[in-house]
Amino acid sequence: MFGYVLPRRDRLSEEAQVRYHAAYCGLCRALKLEYGFAARFLVNYDMTFLYFLLREGVPACPGRCFCPARPWCRKACLPEDGAMRYAADLSVLLSWWKLLDARRDSRGPRRLAAKAALLLYRRSYRRASARHPALDAAFGTELARLQALEDEKSPSIDRTADAFASLLRDCAAHYDGRERRPEQLLLYHVGRYLYLADALEDLPRDVRAGAYNPLRYRYGADGGTLDPADRAQLLETIDASISMACSAMELLDGRRDRELLSNILYFGLPAVLHAVAEGTFRKAGNRRKT
């Protein structure tokens, strides 16, 4: 995924920070148990957020697990449950479709890397697809719609963002067969935020590479940057989606992890968007501060 769905750690209690890291490590462990060691590289913050959004009931206590990145110590790790397995499955499915997109749109070494990764994760994708065939088909439909818009070089940021946002909305719709309107609405607007924030960050690189970026055609940004008025307009529409996601969260019944969810939506997403807009998001140390 993108790695834009992060908490503001300086606004989290110590207990919540421990729980967040334990969920991330638990997802990493679940990927290994379900799909093998190589799947650990697919762990991401976005699916950690999905886990907290979908899980219900009494929070499990973290255990201790081996970490291959730090073999000299054991880390706090939440146990695998239904929501954790689902987040692991979606990590594989979404990564697979993202790699397909990278293979289609990239050139040179990046294209070769995407091809190699597709070979590496083919078996994992088939297993995840067999578990969630309807969801995988929905992903394929939405990404085909997005690809058609990219092929025609659509200048509409709403149509292109809607295709990706609908994909993320489906993650809640296919979870357990229950009606989950608030979660679907929340994930739709998080997906819209993700797509547009990614487009904003990638704009200079996409222009240099001649790759599609909706902002280039919507704002005539052939130089790889937006003028102040266009930038302000784009940030306003992304902020609107963050606000809608926050409103949807208020419709959720009392979730045990509300502190984490509120922190990510109210503080984390705006902080990341600001860093992306300022061009500082990927700089060393910045992500550790969010």
C-alpha positions in Angstrom: 0.0 0.0 0.0 1.1 3.6 0.6 2.1 4.0 4.3 0.1 7.2 4.7 -2.3 6.0 7.5 -0.2 6.7 10.6 -0.8 7.8 14.1 0.6 10.9 15.8 2.7 9.1 18.3 3.4 12.2 20.4 -0.4 12.4 21.1 -0.8 8.7 22.0 -0.7 7.3 25.5 2.2 4.9 26.3 -0.3 2.0 26.5 -1.8 2.9 23.0 1.7 3.1 21.5 2.6 -0.3 22.8 -0.7 -1.7 21.5 -0.2 -0.1 18.1 3.3 -1.6 17.7 2.1 -4.9 19.0 -0.6 -5.0 16.3 1.9 -4.1 13.6 4.2 -7.0 14.8 1.1 -9.3 15.0 0.2 -8.5 11.4 3.8 -9.3 10.4 3.7 -12.6 12.2 0.2 -13.4 10.8 1.6 -12.9 7.2 4.4 -15.3 7.9 2.1 -17.9 9.5 -0.4 -17.7 6.6 1.8 -17.1 3.6 5.4 -17.8 4.5 8.4 -15.7 5.5 8.5 -13.6 2.3 5.1 -12.3 3.0 6.5 -10.4 6.0 7.7 -7.8 3.6 4.1 -6.9 2.8 3.3 -5.7 6.3 2.2 -2.1 6.3 0.6 0.6 8.5 -2.5 0.9 6.4 -3.6 -2.6 7.1 -2.7 -2.2 10.7 -5.3 0.6 10.7 -7.8 -1.8 9.0 -7.3 -4.3 11.8 -8.1 -1.8 14.5 -11.2 -0.6 12.6 -12.7 -4.1 12.1 -11.8 -5.9 15.3 -14.4 -6.0 18.0 -14.7 -7.5 21.5 -12.3 -7.4 24.4 -8.8 -6.5 23.4 -6.3 -9.4 23.5 -3.2 -9.0 25.7 0.1 -8.8 23.7 2.4 -11.8 23.9 6.1 -11.9 22.9 7.3 -13.0 19.5 10.5 -13.4 17.6 11.4 -10.5 15.2 13.7 -11.4 12.3 14.6 -7.7 12.0 15.8 -7.7 15.6 16.7 -11.3 16.4 18.4 -10.3 19.7 15.1 -9.4 21.4 11.4 -10.5 21.5 8.8 -7.9 20.7 5.2 -7.4 22.0 2.8 -9.0 19.5 -1.0 -9.3 19.4 -2.2 -12.8 18.8 -3.8 -13.8 15.5 -7.6 -13.5 15.3 -10.2 -13.2 12.6 -9.5 -9.5 12.0 -5.7 -10.0 11.9 -6.0 -12.9 9.4 -8.3 -10.7 7.3 -5.8 -7.8 7.4 -3.1 -10.3 6.3 -5.2 -11.6 3.4 -5.9 -8.0 2.2 -2.2 -7.1 2.5 -1.5 -9.9 0.0 -4.4 -9.1 -2.3 -3.8 -5.3 -2.4 0.0 -5.7 -2.8 -0.6 -8.1 -5.7 -2.8 -5.6 -7.6 -0.4 -2.8 -6.8 2.5 -4.8 -8.2 0.5 -5.5 -11.4 -0.1 -1.8 -11.7 3.7 -1.1 -11.2 4.6 -3.7 -13.8 2.2 -2.1 -16.3 3.3 1.5 -15.7 7.0 1.3 -14.8 10.0 1.1 -17.0 13.5 -0.3 -16.6 14.6 -1.6 -13.1 11.3 -0.8 -11.4 9.4 -2.9 -14.0 11.9 -5.8 -13.5 11.5 -5.5 -9.8 7.7 -5.6 -10.1 7.9 -8.7 -12.3 10.2 -10.5 -9.8 7.9 -9.7 -6.9 4.9 -11.0 -8.8 6.7 -14.3 -9.3 7.6 -14.4 -5.6 4.1 -13.7 -4.4 2.1 -15.7 -7.0 1.3 -18.6 -4.7 0.4 -16.2 -1.8 -2.0 -14.3 -4.1 -3.7 -17.5 -5.3 -4.3 -18.6 -1.7 -5.6 -15.2 -0.6 -7.8 -15.0 -3.8 -9.2 -18.5 -3.0 -10.2 -17.3 0.5 -11.9 -14.1 -0.8 -12.9 -14.6 -4.5 -15.7 -12.0 -4.4 -13.4 -9.4 -2.9 -10.6 -10.2 -5.4 -13.0 -9.9 -8.2 -14.2 -6.5 -6.9 -10.6 -5.3 -6.7 -10.1 -6.3 -10.3 -13.2 -4.5 -11.4 -12.3 -1.2 -9.7 -8.7 -1.3 -10.8 -9.8 -2.0 -14.4 -12.0 1.1 -14.1 -9.1 3.1 -12.8 -6.8 1.8 -15.6 -9.4 2.9 -18.2 -9.4 6.4 -16.8 -5.6 6.5 -16.8 -5.4 5.2 -20.4 -7.7 8.1 -21.5 -5.6 10.5 -19.4 -8.7 11.6 -17.5 -8.3 15.1 -15.9 -10.9 14.3 -13.3 -9.5 13.7 -9.8 -12.9 12.8 -8.5 -13.5 9.9 -11.0 -10.0 8.4 -10.5 -10.0 8.8 -6.8 -13.5 7.2 -6.6 -12.2 4.1 -8.3 -9.6 3.6 -5.7 -11.8 4.7 -2.8 -14.4 2.2 -3.8 -11.8 -0.5 -3.7 -10.9 0.3 -0.1 -14.6 0.6 0.8 -15.1 -3.0 -0.4 -12.6 -4.2 2.3 -15.3 -3.6 5.0 -18.2 -4.7 2.8 -16.7 -8.2 2.4 -15.4 -8.8 5.9 -18.0 -10.9 7.7 -21.3 -10.5 5.9 -22.6 -7.9 8.3 -23.9 -4.5 7.3 -21.0 -2.1 8.0 -22.1 1.2 6.5 -20.0 3.4 8.9 -16.9 1.4 8.2 -17.5 1.4 4.4 -18.0 5.2 4.4 -14.9 5.7 6.6 -12.7 3.5 4.3 -14.1 5.1 1.2 -12.8 8.5 2.3 -9.6 7.1 3.7 -9.1 5.6 0.2 -9.8 8.9 -1.4 -7.2 10.6 0.9 -4.7 7.9 0.0 -5.1 8.2 -3.7 -4.8 12.0 -3.8 -2.0 12.2 -1.3 -0.1 9.6 -3.3 -0.7 11.6 -6.5 0.5 14.8 -4.8 3.7 13.1 -3.6 4.4 11.4 -6.9 3.6 14.3 -9.2 7.3 15.4 -9.9 8.4 11.9 -10.5 5.4 11.0 -12.7 6.0 14.1 -14.9 9.7 13.2 -15.3 8.8 9.6 -16.2 5.9 10.5 -18.4 3.6 8.4 -16.2 -0.1 9.2 -15.7 -1.0 11.5 -12.7 -4.5 13.0 -12.5 -3.1 16.2 -11.0 -1.0 16.8 -14.1 -4.0 16.9 -16.3 -6.4 18.5 -13.9 -4.2 21.4 -13.1 -1.9 21.5 -16.1 1.1 20.8 -13.9 3.5 19.8 -16.7 6.4 21.3 -14.7 5.8 18.8 -11.8 4.5 21.3 -9.3 1.2 23.0 -8.5 0.8 26.7 -8.2 -0.3 27.9 -4.7 -4.0 28.3 -5.6 -4.3 24.8 -7.2 -2.4 23.3 -4.3 -4.7 25.0 -1.8 -7.7 23.7 -3.7 -6.4 20.1 -3.7 -5.5 20.2 0.0 -9.0 21.5 0.7 -10.7 18.5 -1.1 -8.4 16.0 0.7 -9.2 17.7 4.0 -12.9 17.3 3.2 -12.4 13.5 2.9 -10.5 13.4 6.2 -13.4 15.2 7.8 -15.9 12.7 6.3 -13.8 9.8 7.6 -13.9 11.4 11.1 -17.6 11.9 10.9 -18.1 8.2 9.9 -16.0 7.1 12.9 -18.4 8.9 15.2 -21.1 6.5 14.0 -19.2 3.5 15.2 -20.4 1.7 18.3 -18.0 2.0 21.2 -14.8 0.4 19.9 -12.2 -0.7 22.4 -9.4 0.9 20.3 -11.1 4.3 19.9 -8.1 6.2 21.1 -6.0 4.8 18.3 -8.6 5.2 15.6 -9.3 8.8 16.7 -5.6 9.6 16.8 -5.0 8.3 13.3 -7.9 10.1 11.8 -7.9 13.4 13.7 -4.2 13.9 14.0 -2.2 11.4 11.9 -3.8 11.9 8.5 -3.6 15.7 8.6 0.0 15.5 9.8 1.0 13.2 7.0 -0.8 15.3 4.4 1.0 18.4 5.6 4.4 16.5 5.3 3.5 15.3 1.8 2.5 18.8 0.7 5.8 20.2 2.1 7.8 17.4 0.5 9.2 16.2 3.8 7.3 13.0 4.3 10.0 10.6 3.1 12.9 12.4 4.7 14.9 10.5 7.3 13.2 10.5 10.7 10.0 12.3 9.6 7.9 9.2 9.7 9.1 8.3 13.2 7.7 11.6 14.4 4.2 11.1 13.0 
